[in-house]
Amino acid sequence: MKHIPKSRIGKLGFTLMELLVVIALVAILVTVMVPVVLKAMKGKGLSMIGNNIAGFVAFSRTEAMNTRQTHVIVFYVDRQSLSTDSGLPLDIGPGMALYRINPNATGDDKTINYVKQLDFTGTIGGDVNFADAWQREAQTGPILGLHESANKEFAGKYKIAILPDGRLLIPEDKPGYVLDEGKTKGIKTDLILTDDGERYVFIDFNSATGAVKRSKVVNREDTDWP
């Protein structure tokens, strides 16, 4: 066993004062670094959801074409519970949910069948929501070509129908070519997202190909969007 000189006994470890100094230094570092990290993360949630929406639409088109049945993407502005085939409630909003429409349902089959959802809450970098002005202007009426039961079930909600051939039925489809030009003003697209009203992402859906384009994260002062 190693012998410890008596002169060192009682001097091993940290003193209370040393621990207090370390804790104070850690607290100062946290105070300085947290705002820096949060600032760097701003807009990350918007960018992530923009990418996720593109993947969600691609998945939805694949489902419609593989099943040869019309599907509908429903946009939920407020938080609410959905009923699924499992019978368990599922919370969503703000976000999007995909449903398969079976117009020939008989017996225990359902005409409207829940498939999948994309929730905007809890996103790394901050929660994402639909821009207020977009919510006011979004067309929430029935879609010509969508089954009557679906138009009735999702009345008052913005929705996009996906036909079995992959084409999208978009209410008042907006031209998204401005996104190719890198403009940040005068933009009119099918969907606009925000995180706190200070940053936006503009998203356009191509009705023929199902392609999804999105802008970069745009600061409020750089756009004329209300």
N, C-alpha and C positions, 0 to 999 in steps of 0.2 A: 504493500500500500504506500502511495506517495505521501511523504510527510509534508504537512503545511506548516510553515513557520508560524510561531505565535504572533509575530508582528503583523501577519496578514489575516489572522482570524478576526472576523467582524468587518472586514473590508470587502468581502466577496459580494457580487450582485450590485444592484443600483440603490442609491439612496432615494428617499422620498422626494427630495428636491430635484434630483436628476429625472425621475419619472414625471414629475410635474412639468419640467422643461420640455421633455419629449412630447407629452400630451399637448402642450401649448403649441409646439411647432406643427404637429399633425393637424390641429384645429385651424391654424393659419393657412396651411397648404390646402385643406379642404375648402375653406372659405374663398380662397383665390381661384382654385381650379374648377369648382363646380360651375360657376357662371361661364367660364371659358368652354367647358365641355358642352353645356346646354346650348350655348350659342352655335357651336360647331354642329350640333345635332339638329338645329332648326332646319326645317325643309326636308330632312331625311325621310320623315314619315310620308310626306306628299310624294316624293320621288318613288318610294317603295310601293305605295298604293297604286300609283300610276302604272308601274310595271306589273303589279299583281292583276290589275283590271285587264290588261292585254292578255295575260295568261288565262284569266277567267273566261273571257269572251272566246278565246281559241278553244278552250275545253268545251264550252257550251255549243259551239258550232260542230265540233266533233261528235258530241252526244246527239245532236239533232240529225246529222247525216248518217250516223251509225244506226240509230233506231228508226230512222225514216219517219220521225214524228216532230211536229212543231214544238219548240221550246220557247219559254219566255223568261227574260231577265227582268226582275222587279227591283226597283230602287226604293229602299226604306230610309226615310229621313229621320224618323223618330225611333227610339228604342221600343221594341215590342217582342212578344213571344210568337213563334211560329209552331204550327202543329206538323209533325213529321210522320212518316209511315210507322216509325217505331212507337209512336204514341207519347214520346217524351217531348216536353216543350223545349224549344231552342230559341235563345234570345238573339236578336239581330238589330242593328241600327245604330248609327248610320252604316249602311252597307248595301249589298246586293244579294239576291237569292235567285237560283235557277229552278224552274219548274218544267216538267215534261207534261205536255197536253195530249191526252188520249181521248179523242172525240168518240171513239167506238167502245168506250168502257161499258161493261155489263157486269151484273152480279155484284161481287165484292170489289171489283176494280174501281179505281177512282179516275175521274176525268183529269184532275189536277194533281200531279205527283211531285213532291219536293225532291230535289236532286242534290243541291249543294249551295253553300253560301260563301260570301266574302265579306267579312266584318271589318269595319274601319277602326274600331276601338282597340286600344291597347297596342297600337303600332309603335315600334321602336322609333324614337324621334318625335313622338307626340301624336295625339289623336287627330284624325282627319274627318272632315265633314264636307257636305255639299255647300257650295257658296250660297249665301243668302239670296242674292239677286237671281241665281240660277233656280233656286227653289221657287221663287215667285213667278218666273217666266216658263218653267218647264211645263210641257203639255201632258196633262194627266188623263185625258179623255180616252175613249176606246180606240183601238187600232183596227183599221180595216184589214181583214184577212186573219185576225186572231179569233179563236173560238169564243162564242158568246159567253160561255161560263167563265173563261179567264178574264175577259173584259169586265164582267160583273164582279168577280172575286177581287180583282185588283183595281177597282174603280178608285179614282183619286190619287193613284200612284203613277209615277213615270215608269214606263216599261218599254222594252225592246223585244219584239218577236223574232225568233230565228226559225226560218222555214227548213223543211227537210233537205233542200238543195244547198243550204248554207247561207242563203241571202238573209239580210237583216231588214226588218220593217221598223224604221226609226221615225218617231213623230217629228215632223218639221226638220228633217235632216239638214244639217248645216254643212256648208263646204269647208273642208278642213285644209285646203291647200295653203292657207296662210301660215300654217305651222311649218311648212317646208321652207318658207321665206324667212323664218326666224323672227317674225314681227312680235312685238309685245303689246301693241295697241291696235284697236279696231278688230280684235279677234272675236269671231263668233263660231263656237264649236258646240258639239252635242252635250258636253258635260264639263263642269268646272268645279274643282275641288279647292278647299282651303284648309289650313290648320288653325289659324287664329284670326283670319281676316287680314293678315299682313302679307301673306304669300299665297300664290295661286298656282295650280297646274291645269292647263287646258287640254281636254281630251276629245278626239274626234273618232267616230266609228264610220268605216266605209261600208255602205249598205250592200254593195255588190260582192266584195271580197272578204268582208269581216275583219279587215286589218284595223288595228288600233294605233293611232298616232297620238303622241302627247308632247306638250311643250316642256321646256326645262322649268324649274321652279322660278316663278316670276314674282319679284317684290311689288308690293302695292304701288309704290311711287313710280314704278316703271311701266305701269299699265293704266289704261283709262277705264278699266272695269270697275263698276260702282262697289 
